[in-house]
Amino acid sequence: MNGSFYQNPTFPGATNDTNNQNTITSPPGNISFNPLNDGEQSYIENILRLNKGKKVRAYVSYPDSVEWKDKIYDGIVEQAGRDHLIISDPQTGKWYLIRMIYLNYVEFDEKINYIPFSNQTF
């Protein structure tokens, strides 16, 4: 029945092999993200990535919480992604995963590494 009326789905990068199973082929070239060269330096997560290992205070607000309305996290920038920030507190040994949507701002104790968008100098 399948193949006579309904077509089998096809996916980009997939080819049908002799056993009629889809196999994924790797994309051409080397795909990688480099915040220094990809023209996205001004995004918060990229600025945080450039400052990995630095001590920060992250000011966070949880608008729907009565108990944790506003909170400050002290620690070291470990990782940053599009929607999250991971910091570790060396004094307590705790690690925090903070959603960017709740992040108000970040305070650094030292100069921030920053590569301006479109190579402007400040």
Helices and strands as residue ranges (DSSP letters): E 14-16, E 22-24, H 44-50, E 55-61, E 70-80, E 84-89, E 94-99, G 100-102, E 103-108, G 117-119
